[in-house]
């Protein structure tokens, strides 16, 4: 019945086939099969995104801008209902319909440096074509999403309040996080640097958020709910965190956590080919630091949740978030240890 209500709003056959699609963890997604054309239907996760209308407004602002400034760019935005609405509110839930890009595919895991290059190029292209957009017009869809100073403050508060047994179990992780406080200080410097501006940033650069064509070439970025004002290091750092290691953040075999140096070079090449003439000198100097910020921050978030009895991420087993934190700490250690070799493979201004 719910699908019938939605389909009717768009003038589609209420009996059209609607099947689960993809394996995203945030929004519920379905593929809608109609005569002659297919669509993607999503239910917005209101636990993560408190104001779906803010997302809708952002997407419409970007769509209107790009339709004039870059009409050739493949911008996947919600289609309108018969009433002209791009966000549908039914039974206290919010939905939107997207065109399905025929012949496209997304990846669940990176297998090659070429894929990393294509993805980095697409995320950079997205920010580049929006470089002249007035970024302050965008709503903040997830407040403090990549606010490292806030996450560090939450971590220190958790250390003061955590149960003794959890503090003991996490003592090595806590010690490492405290040893790396300089990363937080560098982050503060960036926030106060007028040469590092706010930009239109995607903020969620996992590989599944890139569409590829049948020749494995990048088409565009998708899942734009986290698009909002931010700093370039959010996208670059998130790619460092999720592209450079073949193991995921759930892996507990920490010996598998290594840095794929050719992937680092691929990310650098892809990103700089698009954003190299847009980034300021100061931004370019912090390219490597981007990885430090985001890996460190995610380690802190997992560790904080463990110290707070798994109240945010939850835990599928005892010590789950401590393992996740350890995983990210090992990744950061490997990243820091590889710094000299990684920097020798690219050209980053001093």
N, C-alpha and C positions, 0 to 999 in steps of 0.2 A: 504493500500500500504506500509506503514511504517513497519508493522509487517512482510509482505512478504519479504521485503528487509533483515530484521534481520534474519528471519528463514532460508532464503537461505544461509546466511553466515555460518550457522551451519550445513548445509546439511539436514535440516528438511523439511518436506512437507510444502510449503508456505501456504497451506490451513488449517494447523493445528489450532485447537481451542485455542484462547488466551483470557483469561477472567481476569477481575480485581481480585486482591487477597489481603486480609488483609486490615488494616486501618491505615497503617503507614502514618506519616505526612510529611516526608522528601522526600523520593524517590517514584516515581510512580512504582507500582509493579503489575505484572500479573502472572498468572499460565498458562503454556503452556502444552497442552495435545497432546502427540504424541503416536504413536503405541508402546506400551510396556513400556514407561517411561514418567514421567512428569518432568517439569522444572519450575524454577522461573526466570522470566525476570524482570530486573529493569532498569529504566532510572535514571541516576545519577542527583541529584539536583545541578546544577551548580551555583545557587545563594548561597548555603551553602558551597559546595565543589568547590572551584575555579579551582582546578587542578585535574580532575579525573585521570589523568595519575599517579599522586603521590599515590593515593589510590591503583591503579592497581599494581604499583611497590611494595608497601608495602605487599599486599596480596600474590604476587608471591614470595617475599623474605621469608615470613613466611611459605608459602606452601612448598617451597624447603627445608627449614630448618626442618620442622616437618616431612616431608616425610622420612627423614633420622634419626632424633632424636626421634620422637614419631609417627611412622607410624600408630599405632593403634588409635590415636586420631582422632575424627570426626571433621575435619576442613572443613568447607563449603566455598569453594573458587570457583571463576568463572571457567567455563569450556572453552576450546579453540574452536575457529572457525576452519573451514577447513584450514585457512591460519595460524593457530597457535596463533591468537590474543585472549586475554582474555578481551579486551575492544573494543567495536565496536563503530565507529564514523559514524553516518548517519545524514544528514540534520542538522548539527551543534549541534547535541545532542549525548550523550554518553550512551551506554547500555552495560549490561553484563548479562550472563546467568548462573544460578546456578542449581545444581542438587536438585530436590525436595526430601526431606527425608520422604519416605513413613512411615506411622504410627506415625509420630511426630505431635506435636501440640504446639502452643504458647498461652500464656495467656494475656488477656488485663488488668486484675486486680488480685492482690493477695487476696486470700481468707483464707489462712491458714499459720501458722508459718512453717509448713513442706515445703510449696512451697518456702517461703523465704529462708529456709535452703538450699534447692536444688539449688536455683538460686545463692546464695552466694558461694556455693561450686563450681559451674561451672565457675563463673567469677574468683575465686581464682585459680582454676585448670588451666585456660587459662594462667594466669600470671606465674604460677609455671612452667609449661612445657616450658615456654619461658624465664625462669630465666637466662639461659646461652646464650641466643641469644644476639648478639651485638646490643643493643637498639639504638645506635646512627646511625645505618644504615637506620632506618625508617624515612620517610618524616613526617613533621608536616602537617597534613591534614586540621586542623582548628587552625590557630595561636592564642595563648593566650586563648584557650578554657576555662581552669579553672584557669586563672591567677587572683587570688583574689586581689592582690595589684593594678593591672590595673583597675579592676572593681571598687575598692574603689576610685581610683583617678578620674575615670569617674563620679562617684557619687558626689564627692566634687565639681567637675567642673560644673556639672548639677545644684547643689545647688546655685552656684554663678550666674548662667545664667538663671535660671528658671523664668517663669512669676510669679508675686506676688500671683495670685489666686491659682496656683498649689502649691506653697510653703506653703500657708496657709492650703490647704486641706491635705497636706502631713506632716504637722508639727510634729505629734505624731510619725509617722514612721521615719522621719529624726532624731528625738531625740533619738529613740531607737537604730538606726544604729550607731549614734555617741557614745552612751553609751557603745557599744560593740566593740570599736576600738581595744581592747586587742586581739580580734580574728585575726585581721590583723597582729598585732605584732607577735603573735605566728606563723602565716603563714610565715613571714619573717625569723623567727628563723629556721624553717624547711628548707627553701630554702638554707640556709647557713650551714646546718648540713651535714657533709660528711657521717654521719651514716644513712642518709635517701637518698638512691640512686634512680636514674631514673630507671624505669622498663617498660616493655611492658604492657600498661594499655588499657583497653577497652574504658573507659571514658563515656559510655552511658549504665548504668546498669538497665534501666527500664525492668520490668518483661517480656515484649513482645520480648526482645532480648535473651531469653533463649528458647531452644527447649526442650520439655518434651516428654517422651514416654507414652504409654498407661497406665503404672502403676504410672504415676505422678513422675517419676524419671528424673532428669536432664540428657540431652544428650550432649549438647554443647551450646556455645554462638554463636549468629549470628549478622548480621548487623555490620560488622567490619570496616566500613569506618572511624570511629573515633579512631581506634587503632593506637597509636603513643606513643612516649616516654612520660612518666608522672610519677606521684608519687602515691603510693598505696592509699592515702587518697581520690583520685578522685573517684575510684570505690567504696570504702567503704562508703564514704560520700554521694555519689549519691544513694546508697542503703538505707542509713539512711533517706535521704530526701524523697524517693519515696516508701519505704516499711513500715516504722514504723507507718504511719497514714493511716486510711481507707479513709479519704477525699483526694481529689485531689487538685492541686494548683488552680483549677478553682472554688472551693467551696467557697461560700460567707457566709455560715452558720458556723461561726468560732467556735461555741461551739462543732462542730463535730470534730474539730482538737485536737486529743489526741494521746498520744504515746502508741503504743501496745508493752508493755515491753517484752512479749514473742517473738515478732518478732525481737527485738533487740538481744535477746539471740540466736535466730535461725541464724541471720546473722553472729553473732560472731562465733558460732560453725561451721557453714558451711565454712566460710572464713578461720578460723584458722586451720581447719582440713587439708586443702590443703597448706596454706601459712605459717602455724605456724613455720615450720622448715626453712623457707626461709626469712621471715621478720627479720630485725635487732631488737635489744632490743629497740632502740629509736623509730622505726616504731610502735612497739607494744604499747609503751607508749602513742602514739598519736591516738590510735584507736578511742576513744571517740571524740577527737578533729576533726576527719574526718567529722563527722556529722555537727559540728559547721561551718567548712569552707564552705561546699557546700550549706547548708541551708542559711547561712548568705549571701553568694555570690549570690544565686538566688534571695533572697529578694532585695538585692542591685540592681540587674539587672532590675527587674520589676519596682522598685522605680525610678531608673535613667530614664527608658523609659517614665514613667509617667511625670517626670519633664521636659523631652525633647519632650513633646507633642506626645508621642507614635510613635516615628519615626522608632523604630526597630521591636518590636513585633506587632505593630498595636493594635487596640482596637475594639472589637465588640460592645462596648457600652461605654458611658461616665464613666470614672473612672475605667475602666477594669483593667489597670495595677496597679492602686493604690490598688484595691481589691486583686490582685495577690500578691502584695508586703505585704499587711497586713496579708494575708493568711500565707505567709512564715515566717513573723515575729512572728505570733502566734505559728507556729510550732516550731520555734527556742526557744521561751519562754518555751514552754512545754518540749522541749528537755533538756534545761538547768535546769528546775525545777526538772526533773526526774533523773538528773545526779547521785546523790548518790545511788538511788535505782537501776539504770541500772548497775552501776559499781559493786554493790554488787552481781549481778547475774552472773558475768563473772570473769575471772582471768586476769587482766591487770596489768603488772609490774608497779611499782611506780618509 
